[in-house]
Amino acid sequence: MKWMKSLKLHLIPKVIYKMNNLQNVLPNPLPEEDEWVDVHNHALMVALGMRQPLYEGRDPKVWTKTKEEKKLLKQLKARCTTILPNGWPGEPTRSRFFSKLIVRIRPSNKFKFKDKHGNEQKKTYFSHKNVCESDIPDILAKYYVWKDKARQTLVISYEWNGKTYAANELPNIRWK
């Protein structure tokens, strides 16, 4: 009868006492008529936390675009030339070959520097190190001036990877 000692029968009266006290602490159960909740009453459901409040809408001051923003967005969308479902350009492809880029431009007031004697000189050559083939159009696009409301390029020619190119041609490297 050693197994009966392991049942700890002396604790049973304490458990019954605790259960009786627990029933005294719990609130009285609601009558049956109060248990039902009208699920069609939206205000009551929101108060009980069972439903979200109605959506009030956006603040037009925050969520409307100004004329300038609409114009800028239209320009950005017009720049896209790739055919994607969302109409925005994909990630540009980059070649694995880097070389030095030397750009020859026409003298312009936009690109000036002061020599060691303090005289203003117009720059005609620019050098860029470690330029990827796909970065060349972006770099060449920086050298321009506005004339008669039109953008005019200043690039005469450029040298990349030991070859000289005209302003309107790009190097063509084929990868296998």
VMD Tcl script that builds the backbone (N, CA, C; Angstrom):
set m [mol new atoms 528]
animate dup $m
set s [atomselect $m all]
$s set {name element resname resid chain x y z} {
  {N N MET 1 A 0.803 -1.193 0.000}
  {CA C MET 1 A 0.000 0.000 0.000}
  {C C MET 1 A 0.856 1.271 0.000}
  {N N LYS 2 A 2.072 1.125 -0.458}
  {CA C LYS 2 A 2.955 2.270 -0.523}
  {C C LYS 2 A 2.470 3.275 -1.556}
  {N N TRP 3 A 1.794 2.808 -2.580}
  {CA C TRP 3 A 1.330 3.716 -3.632}
  {C C TRP 3 A 0.288 4.677 -3.121}
  {N N MET 4 A -0.461 4.344 -2.079}
  {CA C MET 4 A -1.481 5.241 -1.542}
  {C C MET 4 A -0.844 6.454 -0.877}
  {N N LYS 5 A 0.362 6.290 -0.334}
  {CA C LYS 5 A 1.049 7.414 0.281}
  {C C LYS 5 A 1.435 8.450 -0.795}
  {N N SER 6 A 1.713 7.967 -2.017}
  {CA C SER 6 A 2.098 8.887 -3.087}
  {C C SER 6 A 0.915 9.712 -3.588}
  {N N LEU 7 A -0.307 9.371 -3.276}
  {CA C LEU 7 A -1.468 10.137 -3.730}
  {C C LEU 7 A -1.612 11.454 -2.998}
  {N N LYS 8 A -0.982 11.582 -1.877}
  {CA C LYS 8 A -1.045 12.806 -1.076}
  {C C LYS 8 A -2.490 13.188 -0.770}
  {N N LEU 9 A -3.187 12.261 -0.129}
  {CA C LEU 9 A -4.589 12.457 0.198}
  {C C LEU 9 A -4.791 13.568 1.207}
  {N N HIS 10 A -3.752 13.902 1.917}
  {CA C HIS 10 A -3.891 14.963 2.915}
  {C C HIS 10 A -4.061 16.341 2.247}
  {N N LEU 11 A -3.768 16.489 0.924}
  {CA C LEU 11 A -3.922 17.766 0.230}
  {C C LEU 11 A -5.318 17.978 -0.347}
  {N N ILE 12 A -6.139 16.951 -0.379}
  {CA C ILE 12 A -7.464 17.053 -1.003}
  {C C ILE 12 A -8.337 18.078 -0.286}
  {N N PRO 13 A -8.395 18.155 1.018}
  {CA C PRO 13 A -9.225 19.185 1.653}
  {C C PRO 13 A -8.768 20.601 1.308}
  {N N LYS 14 A -7.438 20.838 1.125}
  {CA C LYS 14 A -6.955 22.167 0.772}
  {C C LYS 14 A -7.419 22.565 -0.630}
  {N N VAL 15 A -7.411 21.616 -1.575}
  {CA C VAL 15 A -7.838 21.899 -2.946}
  {C C VAL 15 A -9.312 22.249 -2.964}
  {N N ILE 16 A -10.125 21.545 -2.237}
  {CA C ILE 16 A -11.562 21.827 -2.196}
  {C C ILE 16 A -11.798 23.203 -1.594}
  {N N TYR 17 A -11.050 23.559 -0.538}
  {CA C TYR 17 A -11.183 24.870 0.076}
  {C C TYR 17 A -10.834 25.983 -0.918}
  {N N LYS 18 A -9.730 25.796 -1.669}
  {CA C LYS 18 A -9.335 26.808 -2.648}
  {C C LYS 18 A -10.374 26.948 -3.743}
  {N N MET 19 A -10.968 25.876 -4.180}
  {CA C MET 19 A -11.983 25.952 -5.233}
  {C C MET 19 A -13.209 26.713 -4.733}
  {N N ASN 20 A -13.604 26.522 -3.483}
  {CA C ASN 20 A -14.744 27.244 -2.931}
  {C C ASN 20 A -14.458 28.738 -2.858}
  {N N ASN 21 A -13.243 29.105 -2.425}
  {CA C ASN 21 A -12.879 30.514 -2.356}
  {C C ASN 21 A -12.800 31.142 -3.744}
  {N N LEU 22 A -12.338 30.373 -4.741}
  {CA C LEU 22 A -12.239 30.875 -6.107}
  {C C LEU 22 A -13.620 31.215 -6.649}
  {N N GLN 23 A -14.619 30.419 -6.318}
  {CA C GLN 23 A -15.975 30.702 -6.776}
  {C C GLN 23 A -16.508 31.977 -6.127}
  {N N ASN 24 A -16.058 32.273 -4.924}
  {CA C ASN 24 A -16.497 33.501 -4.269}
  {C C ASN 24 A -15.879 34.732 -4.934}
  {N N VAL 25 A -14.659 34.608 -5.457}
  {CA C VAL 25 A -13.978 35.742 -6.079}
  {C C VAL 25 A -14.537 36.029 -7.455}
  {N N LEU 26 A -14.878 35.021 -8.219}
  {CA C LEU 26 A -15.402 35.209 -9.576}
  {C C LEU 26 A -16.740 35.933 -9.529}
  {N N PRO 27 A -16.999 36.805 -10.539}
  {CA C PRO 27 A -18.297 37.480 -10.534}
  {C C PRO 27 A -19.415 36.482 -10.828}
  {N N ASN 28 A -20.583 36.898 -10.444}
  {CA C ASN 28 A -21.728 36.031 -10.694}
  {C C ASN 28 A -21.955 35.910 -12.188}
  {N N PRO 29 A -22.312 34.729 -12.646}
  {CA C PRO 29 A -22.572 34.593 -14.094}
  {C C PRO 29 A -23.761 35.458 -14.501}
  {N N LEU 30 A -23.678 36.002 -15.709}
  {CA C LEU 30 A -24.740 36.870 -16.208}
  {C C LEU 30 A -25.994 36.059 -16.480}
  {N N PRO 31 A -27.130 36.691 -16.300}
  {CA C PRO 31 A -28.354 35.985 -16.689}
  {C C PRO 31 A -28.317 35.699 -18.194}
  {N N GLU 32 A -29.120 34.750 -18.608}
  {CA C GLU 32 A -29.073 34.293 -19.997}
  {C C GLU 32 A -29.416 35.407 -20.981}
  {N N GLU 33 A -30.276 36.303 -20.613}
  {CA C GLU 33 A -30.679 37.371 -21.538}
  {C C GLU 33 A -29.560 38.395 -21.753}
  {N N ASP 34 A -28.637 38.554 -20.766}
  {CA C ASP 34 A -27.537 39.500 -20.922}
  {C C ASP 34 A -26.365 38.911 -21.691}
  {N N GLU 35 A -26.285 37.620 -21.874}
  {CA C GLU 35 A -25.177 37.000 -22.585}
  {C C GLU 35 A -25.233 37.296 -24.079}
  {N N TRP 36 A -26.376 37.535 -24.617}
  {CA C TRP 36 A -26.506 37.750 -26.056}
  {C C TRP 36 A -26.122 39.183 -26.401}
  {N N VAL 37 A -25.363 39.341 -27.494}
  {CA C VAL 37 A -24.923 40.649 -27.960}
  {C C VAL 37 A -25.469 40.847 -29.362}
  {N N ASP 38 A -26.002 42.047 -29.598}
  {CA C ASP 38 A -26.532 42.362 -30.929}
  {C C ASP 38 A -25.357 42.653 -31.858}
  {N N VAL 39 A -25.049 41.736 -32.760}
  {CA C VAL 39 A -23.900 41.905 -33.651}
  {C C VAL 39 A -24.169 42.934 -34.736}
  {N N HIS 40 A -25.392 43.360 -34.901}
  {CA C HIS 40 A -25.718 44.367 -35.911}
  {C C HIS 40 A -25.586 45.791 -35.367}
  {N N ASN 41 A -25.406 45.936 -34.068}
  {CA C ASN 41 A -25.217 47.239 -33.458}
  {C C ASN 41 A -23.725 47.578 -33.530}
  {N N HIS 42 A -23.364 48.428 -34.477}
  {CA C HIS 42 A -21.949 48.719 -34.724}
  {C C HIS 42 A -21.290 49.436 -33.542}
  {N N ALA 43 A -21.973 50.383 -32.932}
  {CA C ALA 43 A -21.399 51.131 -31.814}
  {C C ALA 43 A -21.088 50.202 -30.641}
  {N N LEU 44 A -21.985 49.267 -30.352}
  {CA C LEU 44 A -21.769 48.316 -29.270}
  {C C LEU 44 A -20.589 47.395 -29.573}
  {N N MET 45 A -20.484 46.943 -30.822}
  {CA C MET 45 A -19.393 46.050 -31.208}
  {C C MET 45 A -18.044 46.775 -31.120}
  {N N VAL 46 A -18.017 48.062 -31.488}
  {CA C VAL 46 A -16.781 48.842 -31.372}
  {C C VAL 46 A -16.425 49.029 -29.901}
  {N N ALA 47 A -17.426 49.300 -29.053}
  {CA C ALA 47 A -17.182 49.498 -27.629}
  {C C ALA 47 A -16.644 48.224 -26.979}
  {N N LEU 48 A -17.110 47.070 -27.434}
  {CA C LEU 48 A -16.636 45.792 -26.892}
  {C C LEU 48 A -15.285 45.386 -27.490}
  {N N GLY 49 A -14.827 46.090 -28.507}
  {CA C GLY 49 A -13.546 45.781 -29.128}
  {C C GLY 49 A -13.600 44.634 -30.102}
  {N N MET 50 A -14.794 44.302 -30.554}
  {CA C MET 50 A -14.949 43.183 -31.489}
  {C C MET 50 A -14.969 43.633 -32.942}
  {N N ARG 51 A -14.989 44.927 -33.164}
  {CA C ARG 51 A -15.030 45.455 -34.530}
  {C C ARG 51 A -14.257 46.766 -34.553}
  {N N GLN 52 A -13.650 47.071 -35.709}
  {CA C GLN 52 A -12.909 48.314 -35.859}
  {C C GLN 52 A -13.870 49.474 -36.106}
  {N N PRO 53 A -13.507 50.689 -35.661}
  {CA C PRO 53 A -14.373 51.838 -35.957}
  {C C PRO 53 A -14.365 52.133 -37.457}
  {N N LEU 54 A -15.352 52.892 -37.900}
  {CA C LEU 54 A -15.464 53.202 -39.320}
  {C C LEU 54 A -14.265 54.012 -39.787}
  {N N TYR 55 A -13.892 53.832 -41.048}
  {CA C TYR 55 A -12.765 54.543 -41.660}
  {C C TYR 55 A -13.190 55.970 -41.954}
  {N N GLU 56 A -12.414 56.939 -41.449}
  {CA C GLU 56 A -12.794 58.336 -41.599}
  {C C GLU 56 A -12.324 58.948 -42.898}
  {N N GLY 57 A -11.390 58.310 -43.586}
  {CA C GLY 57 A -10.892 58.847 -44.847}
  {C C GLY 57 A -9.600 59.604 -44.650}
  {N N ARG 58 A -8.984 59.978 -45.760}
  {CA C ARG 58 A -7.694 60.663 -45.721}
  {C C ARG 58 A -7.878 62.163 -45.607}
  {N N ASP 59 A -6.870 62.782 -45.020}
  {CA C ASP 59 A -6.848 64.233 -44.932}
  {C C ASP 59 A -6.395 64.772 -46.289}
  {N N PRO 60 A -7.217 65.544 -46.990}
  {CA C PRO 60 A -6.840 65.993 -48.334}
  {C C PRO 60 A -5.597 66.880 -48.343}
  {N N LYS 61 A -5.289 67.537 -47.226}
  {CA C LYS 61 A -4.090 68.377 -47.181}
  {C C LYS 61 A -2.824 67.527 -47.289}
  {N N VAL 62 A -2.889 66.311 -46.775}
  {CA C VAL 62 A -1.713 65.452 -46.758}
  {C C VAL 62 A -1.633 64.579 -48.010}
  {N N TRP 63 A -2.764 64.104 -48.513}
  {CA C TRP 63 A -2.768 63.065 -49.531}
  {C C TRP 63 A -3.016 63.566 -50.945}
  {N N THR 64 A -3.076 64.856 -51.159}
  {CA C THR 64 A -3.245 65.352 -52.527}
  {C C THR 64 A -1.916 65.927 -53.002}
  {N N LYS 65 A -1.673 65.793 -54.302}
  {CA C LYS 65 A -0.426 66.287 -54.879}
  {C C LYS 65 A -0.626 67.714 -55.383}
  {N N THR 66 A 0.422 68.507 -55.255}
  {CA C THR 66 A 0.388 69.847 -55.815}
  {C C THR 66 A 0.644 69.764 -57.314}
  {N N LYS 67 A 0.465 70.878 -58.013}
  {CA C LYS 67 A 0.688 70.884 -59.457}
  {C C LYS 67 A 2.144 70.556 -59.783}
  {N N GLU 68 A 3.071 71.066 -58.972}
  {CA C GLU 68 A 4.492 70.801 -59.208}
  {C C GLU 68 A 4.809 69.320 -59.028}
  {N N GLU 69 A 4.209 68.689 -57.992}
  {CA C GLU 69 A 4.452 67.264 -57.767}
  {C C GLU 69 A 3.881 66.420 -58.893}
  {N N LYS 70 A 2.705 66.788 -59.385}
  {CA C LYS 70 A 2.118 66.057 -60.506}
  {C C LYS 70 A 2.971 66.190 -61.754}
  {N N LYS 71 A 3.499 67.389 -61.991}
  {CA C LYS 71 A 4.343 67.620 -63.158}
  {C C LYS 71 A 5.630 66.814 -63.059}
  {N N LEU 72 A 6.245 66.799 -61.870}
  {CA C LEU 72 A 7.476 66.041 -61.669}
  {C C LEU 72 A 7.227 64.546 -61.852}
  {N N LEU 73 A 6.132 64.031 -61.321}
  {CA C LEU 73 A 5.816 62.621 -61.465}
  {C C LEU 73 A 5.589 62.262 -62.930}
  {N N LYS 74 A 4.936 63.145 -63.664}
  {CA C LYS 74 A 4.705 62.909 -65.087}
  {C C LYS 74 A 6.029 62.854 -65.852}
  {N N GLN 75 A 6.973 63.740 -65.497}
  {CA C GLN 75 A 8.282 63.738 -66.151}
  {C C GLN 75 A 9.052 62.463 -65.835}
  {N N LEU 76 A 8.990 62.016 -64.593}
  {CA C LEU 76 A 9.702 60.803 -64.214}
  {C C LEU 76 A 9.136 59.582 -64.929}
  {N N LYS 77 A 7.821 59.524 -65.063}
  {CA C LYS 77 A 7.217 58.397 -65.763}
  {C C LYS 77 A 7.535 58.436 -67.251}
  {N N ALA 78 A 7.657 59.651 -67.819}
  {CA C ALA 78 A 7.968 59.773 -69.240}
  {C C ALA 78 A 9.392 59.334 -69.541}
  {N N ARG 79 A 10.297 59.428 -68.575}
  {CA C ARG 79 A 11.675 59.004 -68.780}
  {C C ARG 79 A 11.822 57.499 -68.925}
  {N N CYS 80 A 10.861 56.769 -68.421}
  {CA C CYS 80 A 10.944 55.320 -68.433}
  {C C CYS 80 A 10.856 54.807 -69.863}
  {N N THR 81 A 11.840 54.037 -70.275}
  {CA C THR 81 A 11.831 53.493 -71.630}
  {C C THR 81 A 11.723 51.985 -71.638}
  {N N THR 82 A 11.886 51.343 -70.494}
  {CA C THR 82 A 11.795 49.889 -70.454}
  {C C THR 82 A 10.330 49.473 -70.376}
  {N N ILE 83 A 10.060 48.287 -70.836}
  {CA C ILE 83 A 8.684 47.789 -70.826}
  {C C ILE 83 A 8.533 46.861 -69.629}
  {N N LEU 84 A 7.944 47.383 -68.578}
  {CA C LEU 84 A 7.658 46.614 -67.379}
  {C C LEU 84 A 6.179 46.771 -67.053}
  {N N PRO 85 A 5.609 45.830 -66.329}
  {CA C PRO 85 A 4.176 45.937 -66.029}
  {C C PRO 85 A 3.813 47.186 -65.248}
  {N N ASN 86 A 4.696 47.665 -64.381}
  {CA C ASN 86 A 4.362 48.837 -63.575}
  {C C ASN 86 A 4.808 50.141 -64.226}
  {N N GLY 87 A 5.525 50.089 -65.337}
  {CA C GLY 87 A 5.898 51.296 -66.054}
  {C C GLY 87 A 7.124 52.006 -65.533}
  {N N TRP 88 A 7.835 51.439 -64.566}
  {CA C TRP 88 A 9.044 52.058 -64.039}
  {C C TRP 88 A 10.244 51.257 -64.493}
  {N N PRO 89 A 11.398 51.928 -64.655}
  {CA C PRO 89 A 12.559 51.216 -65.194}
  {C C PRO 89 A 13.109 50.189 -64.215}
  {N N GLY 90 A 13.716 49.154 -64.762}
  {CA C GLY 90 A 14.323 48.121 -63.943}
  {C C GLY 90 A 15.730 48.513 -63.539}
  {N N GLU 91 A 16.406 47.607 -62.897}
  {CA C GLU 91 A 17.775 47.840 -62.448}
  {C C GLU 91 A 18.701 47.892 -63.669}
  {N N PRO 92 A 19.559 48.913 -63.781}
  {CA C PRO 92 A 20.427 49.001 -64.953}
  {C C PRO 92 A 21.451 47.868 -64.969}
  {N N THR 93 A 21.760 47.386 -66.164}
  {CA C THR 93 A 22.768 46.353 -66.293}
  {C C THR 93 A 24.146 46.998 -66.293}
  {N N ARG 94 A 25.074 46.380 -65.625}
  {CA C ARG 94 A 26.429 46.925 -65.521}
  {C C ARG 94 A 27.397 45.922 -66.107}
  {N N SER 95 A 28.367 46.445 -66.869}
  {CA C SER 95 A 29.402 45.566 -67.380}
  {C C SER 95 A 30.449 45.359 -66.299}
  {N N ARG 96 A 31.315 44.395 -66.511}
  {CA C ARG 96 A 32.316 44.066 -65.510}
  {C C ARG 96 A 33.642 44.758 -65.792}
  {N N PHE 97 A 33.690 45.610 -66.778}
  {CA C PHE 97 A 34.952 46.211 -67.183}
  {C C PHE 97 A 34.996 47.680 -66.795}
  {N N PHE 98 A 36.062 48.100 -66.125}
  {CA C PHE 98 A 36.238 49.476 -65.695}
  {C C PHE 98 A 37.498 50.049 -66.339}
  {N N SER 99 A 37.429 51.333 -66.659}
  {CA C SER 99 A 38.587 51.994 -67.260}
  {C C SER 99 A 38.504 53.487 -66.965}
  {N N LYS 100 A 39.566 54.211 -67.320}
  {CA C LYS 100 A 39.621 55.657 -67.113}
  {C C LYS 100 A 38.871 56.352 -68.251}
  {N N LEU 101 A 38.104 57.382 -67.919}
  {CA C LEU 101 A 37.342 58.144 -68.913}
  {C C LEU 101 A 37.881 59.570 -68.948}
  {N N ILE 102 A 38.259 60.025 -70.152}
  {CA C ILE 102 A 38.717 61.399 -70.350}
  {C C ILE 102 A 37.735 62.070 -71.301}
  {N N VAL 103 A 37.113 63.154 -70.850}
  {CA C VAL 103 A 36.083 63.850 -71.624}
  {C C VAL 103 A 36.651 65.177 -72.119}
  {N N ARG 104 A 36.515 65.424 -73.425}
  {CA C ARG 104 A 36.942 66.693 -74.024}
  {C C ARG 104 A 35.691 67.515 -74.314}
  {N N ILE 105 A 35.634 68.746 -73.764}
  {CA C ILE 105 A 34.435 69.583 -73.933}
  {C C ILE 105 A 34.824 70.929 -74.527}
  {N N ARG 106 A 33.794 71.634 -75.028}
  {CA C ARG 106 A 33.991 73.004 -75.526}
  {C C ARG 106 A 34.170 73.941 -74.339}
  {N N PRO 107 A 34.964 74.996 -74.453}
  {CA C PRO 107 A 35.106 75.952 -73.347}
  {C C PRO 107 A 33.750 76.603 -73.032}
  {N N SER 108 A 33.445 76.694 -71.756}
  {CA C SER 108 A 32.157 77.240 -71.334}
  {C C SER 108 A 32.316 77.966 -70.014}
  {N N ASN 109 A 31.437 78.925 -69.766}
  {CA C ASN 109 A 31.457 79.657 -68.499}
  {C C ASN 109 A 30.988 78.790 -67.333}
  {N N LYS 110 A 30.354 77.681 -67.647}
  {CA C LYS 110 A 29.848 76.801 -66.593}
  {C C LYS 110 A 30.982 76.066 -65.872}
  {N N PHE 111 A 32.036 75.732 -66.600}
  {CA C PHE 111 A 33.156 74.987 -66.024}
  {C C PHE 111 A 34.404 75.867 -66.028}
  {N N LYS 112 A 34.612 76.588 -64.921}
  {CA C LYS 112 A 35.754 77.487 -64.797}
  {C C LYS 112 A 36.600 77.064 -63.613}
  {N N PHE 113 A 37.868 77.487 -63.632}
  {CA C PHE 113 A 38.750 77.308 -62.490}
  {C C PHE 113 A 39.755 78.446 -62.482}
  {N N LYS 114 A 40.378 78.644 -61.336}
  {CA C LYS 114 A 41.409 79.678 -61.225}
  {C C LYS 114 A 42.778 79.008 -61.230}
  {N N ASP 115 A 43.654 79.515 -62.090}
  {CA C ASP 115 A 45.005 78.957 -62.134}
  {C C ASP 115 A 45.832 79.493 -60.975}
  {N N LYS 116 A 47.121 79.120 -60.930}
  {CA C LYS 116 A 47.957 79.490 -59.783}
  {C C LYS 116 A 48.229 80.980 -59.701}
  {N N HIS 117 A 47.987 81.736 -60.803}
  {CA C HIS 117 A 48.188 83.181 -60.796}
  {C C HIS 117 A 46.900 83.940 -60.467}
  {N N GLY 118 A 45.778 83.199 -60.296}
  {CA C GLY 118 A 44.514 83.836 -59.958}
  {C C GLY 118 A 43.666 84.191 -61.169}
  {N N ASN 119 A 44.094 83.793 -62.365}
  {CA C ASN 119 A 43.312 84.073 -63.574}
  {C C ASN 119 A 42.267 82.982 -63.771}
  {N N GLU 120 A 41.092 83.397 -64.241}
  {CA C GLU 120 A 40.042 82.418 -64.514}
  {C C GLU 120 A 40.290 81.755 -65.856}
  {N N GLN 121 A 40.240 80.434 -65.861}
  {CA C GLN 121 A 40.420 79.657 -67.082}
  {C C GLN 121 A 39.185 78.782 -67.276}
  {N N LYS 122 A 38.883 78.475 -68.529}
  {CA C LYS 122 A 37.772 77.581 -68.838}
  {C C LYS 122 A 38.333 76.181 -69.065}
  {N N LYS 123 A 37.754 75.218 -68.381}
  {CA C LYS 123 A 38.235 73.845 -68.493}
  {C C LYS 123 A 37.793 73.228 -69.809}
  {N N THR 124 A 38.665 72.412 -70.406}
  {CA C THR 124 A 38.318 71.728 -71.649}
  {C C THR 124 A 38.474 70.218 -71.525}
  {N N TYR 125 A 39.086 69.721 -70.457}
  {CA C TYR 125 A 39.261 68.287 -70.247}
  {C C TYR 125 A 38.839 67.912 -68.832}
  {N N PHE 126 A 38.176 66.768 -68.718}
  {CA C PHE 126 A 37.823 66.206 -67.420}
  {C C PHE 126 A 38.214 64.739 -67.412}
  {N N SER 127 A 38.675 64.262 -66.280}
  {CA C SER 127 A 39.104 62.872 -66.161}
  {C C SER 127 A 38.312 62.195 -65.043}
  {N N HIS 128 A 37.878 60.972 -65.301}
  {CA C HIS 128 A 37.142 60.171 -64.317}
  {C C HIS 128 A 37.817 58.809 -64.226}
  {N N LYS 129 A 38.075 58.340 -63.000}
  {CA C LYS 129 A 38.740 57.053 -62.805}
  {C C LYS 129 A 37.719 55.960 -62.535}
  {N N ASN 130 A 38.048 54.748 -62.939}
  {CA C ASN 130 A 37.238 53.546 -62.689}
  {C C ASN 130 A 35.787 53.731 -63.122}
  {N N VAL 131 A 35.595 54.007 -64.391}
  {CA C VAL 131 A 34.253 54.212 -64.930}
  {C C VAL 131 A 33.805 52.940 -65.638}
  {N N CYS 132 A 32.624 52.481 -65.295}
  {CA C CYS 132 A 32.026 51.316 -65.943}
  {C C CYS 132 A 31.401 51.751 -67.267}
  {N N GLU 133 A 31.291 50.827 -68.197}
  {CA C GLU 133 A 30.728 51.151 -69.516}
  {C C GLU 133 A 29.304 51.690 -69.399}
  {N N SER 134 A 28.522 51.135 -68.486}
  {CA C SER 134 A 27.127 51.564 -68.363}
  {C C SER 134 A 26.999 52.937 -67.693}
  {N N ASP 135 A 28.070 53.452 -67.071}
  {CA C ASP 135 A 28.024 54.761 -66.421}
  {C C ASP 135 A 28.382 55.906 -67.366}
  {N N ILE 136 A 28.889 55.600 -68.541}
  {CA C ILE 136 A 29.348 56.642 -69.465}
  {C C ILE 136 A 28.230 57.603 -69.866}
  {N N PRO 137 A 27.033 57.151 -70.261}
  {CA C PRO 137 A 25.979 58.113 -70.630}
  {C C PRO 137 A 25.610 59.071 -69.502}
  {N N ASP 138 A 25.605 58.577 -68.260}
  {CA C ASP 138 A 25.273 59.445 -67.121}
  {C C ASP 138 A 26.338 60.514 -66.913}
  {N N ILE 139 A 27.586 60.135 -67.083}
  {CA C ILE 139 A 28.672 61.103 -66.895}
  {C C ILE 139 A 28.668 62.133 -68.016}
  {N N LEU 140 A 28.472 61.699 -69.244}
  {CA C LEU 140 A 28.463 62.633 -70.377}
  {C C LEU 140 A 27.284 63.600 -70.290}
  {N N ALA 141 A 26.194 63.165 -69.671}
  {CA C ALA 141 A 25.005 64.011 -69.564}
  {C C ALA 141 A 25.226 65.203 -68.626}
  {N N LYS 142 A 26.266 65.172 -67.813}
  {CA C LYS 142 A 26.538 66.278 -66.891}
  {C C LYS 142 A 27.116 67.499 -67.607}
  {N N TYR 143 A 27.692 67.304 -68.776}
  {CA C TYR 143 A 28.359 68.388 -69.490}
  {C C TYR 143 A 27.409 68.974 -70.532}
  {N N TYR 144 A 26.650 70.004 -70.121}
  {CA C TYR 144 A 25.684 70.651 -71.009}
  {C C TYR 144 A 25.519 72.108 -70.605}
  {N N VAL 145 A 24.921 72.896 -71.507}
  {CA C VAL 145 A 24.510 74.276 -71.218}
  {C C VAL 145 A 23.130 74.473 -71.832}
  {N N TRP 146 A 22.404 75.474 -71.314}
  {CA C TRP 146 A 21.094 75.821 -71.863}
  {C C TRP 146 A 21.260 76.985 -72.838}
  {N N LYS 147 A 20.793 76.789 -74.067}
  {CA C LYS 147 A 20.807 77.862 -75.053}
  {C C LYS 147 A 19.448 77.889 -75.737}
  {N N ASP 148 A 18.804 79.055 -75.690}
  {CA C ASP 148 A 17.494 79.232 -76.319}
  {C C ASP 148 A 16.503 78.177 -75.840}
  {N N LYS 149 A 16.454 77.970 -74.537}
  {CA C LYS 149 A 15.537 77.032 -73.891}
  {C C LYS 149 A 15.738 75.592 -74.364}
  {N N ALA 150 A 16.931 75.303 -74.856}
  {CA C ALA 150 A 17.254 73.950 -75.289}
  {C C ALA 150 A 18.563 73.519 -74.632}
  {N N ARG 151 A 18.642 72.257 -74.326}
  {CA C ARG 151 A 19.833 71.723 -73.686}
  {C C ARG 151 A 20.845 71.344 -74.765}
  {N N GLN 152 A 22.030 71.910 -74.677}
  {CA C GLN 152 A 23.050 71.679 -75.694}
  {C C GLN 152 A 24.260 71.026 -75.025}
  {N N THR 153 A 24.734 69.936 -75.596}
  {CA C THR 153 A 25.867 69.233 -75.013}
  {C C THR 153 A 27.173 69.946 -75.326}
  {N N LEU 154 A 28.102 69.866 -74.396}
  {CA C LEU 154 A 29.417 70.477 -74.580}
  {C C LEU 154 A 30.476 69.452 -74.985}
  {N N VAL 155 A 30.136 68.182 -74.983}
  {CA C VAL 155 A 31.108 67.122 -75.241}
  {C C VAL 155 A 31.497 67.116 -76.714}
  {N N ILE 156 A 32.786 67.163 -76.976}
  {CA C ILE 156 A 33.298 67.042 -78.344}
  {C C ILE 156 A 33.623 65.574 -78.607}
  {N N SER 157 A 34.393 64.974 -77.717}
  {CA C SER 157 A 34.736 63.554 -77.815}
  {C C SER 157 A 35.161 63.075 -76.437}
  {N N TYR 158 A 35.310 61.766 -76.314}
  {CA C TYR 158 A 35.798 61.210 -75.049}
  {C C TYR 158 A 36.634 59.972 -75.349}
  {N N GLU 159 A 37.489 59.646 -74.398}
  {CA C GLU 159 A 38.368 58.492 -74.542}
  {C C GLU 159 A 38.112 57.544 -73.383}
  {N N TRP 160 A 37.892 56.272 -73.716}
  {CA C TRP 160 A 37.640 55.249 -72.707}
  {C C TRP 160 A 38.254 53.945 -73.191}
  {N N ASN 161 A 38.982 53.278 -72.348}
  {CA C ASN 161 A 39.616 52.007 -72.648}
  {C C ASN 161 A 40.587 52.125 -73.832}
  {N N GLY 162 A 41.257 53.273 -73.939}
  {CA C GLY 162 A 42.264 53.450 -74.981}
  {C C GLY 162 A 41.710 53.796 -76.345}
  {N N LYS 163 A 40.397 53.973 -76.482}
  {CA C LYS 163 A 39.793 54.311 -77.770}
  {C C LYS 163 A 39.067 55.645 -77.643}
  {N N THR 164 A 39.057 56.399 -78.751}
  {CA C THR 164 A 38.382 57.696 -78.776}
  {C C THR 164 A 37.028 57.539 -79.451}
  {N N TYR 165 A 36.001 58.131 -78.849}
  {CA C TYR 165 A 34.628 58.044 -79.360}
  {C C TYR 165 A 34.083 59.442 -79.554}
  {N N ALA 166 A 33.170 59.596 -80.501}
  {CA C ALA 166 A 32.473 60.865 -80.692}
  {C C ALA 166 A 31.451 61.036 -79.566}
  {N N ALA 167 A 30.885 62.232 -79.468}
  {CA C ALA 167 A 29.949 62.527 -78.378}
  {C C ALA 167 A 28.683 61.690 -78.461}
  {N N ASN 168 A 28.306 61.276 -79.661}
  {CA C ASN 168 A 27.032 60.563 -79.815}
  {C C ASN 168 A 27.201 59.052 -79.936}
  {N N GLU 169 A 28.394 58.489 -79.772}
  {CA C GLU 169 A 28.552 57.036 -79.860}
  {C C GLU 169 A 28.990 56.455 -78.524}
  {N N LEU 170 A 28.634 55.199 -78.316}
  {CA C LEU 170 A 28.951 54.498 -77.089}
  {C C LEU 170 A 29.852 53.300 -77.399}
  {N N PRO 171 A 30.714 52.913 -76.471}
  {CA C PRO 171 A 31.531 51.724 -76.689}
  {C C PRO 171 A 30.647 50.474 -76.684}
  {N N ASN 172 A 31.036 49.498 -77.486}
  {CA C ASN 172 A 30.250 48.275 -77.589}
  {C C ASN 172 A 31.153 47.110 -77.210}
  {N N ILE 173 A 30.981 46.588 -75.995}
  {CA C ILE 173 A 31.747 45.452 -75.530}
  {C C ILE 173 A 30.798 44.271 -75.427}
  {N N ARG 174 A 31.152 43.187 -76.072}
  {CA C ARG 174 A 30.308 41.973 -76.057}
  {C C ARG 174 A 30.887 40.989 -75.055}
  {N N TRP 175 A 30.021 40.458 -74.212}
  {CA C TRP 175 A 30.433 39.445 -73.244}
  {C C TRP 175 A 29.861 38.106 -73.667}
  {N N LYS 176 A 30.635 37.066 -73.519}
  {CA C LYS 176 A 30.164 35.716 -73.885}
  {C C LYS 176 A 29.423 35.100 -72.744}
}
mol reanalyze $m
mol bondsrecalc $m
mol representation Tube
mol addrep $m
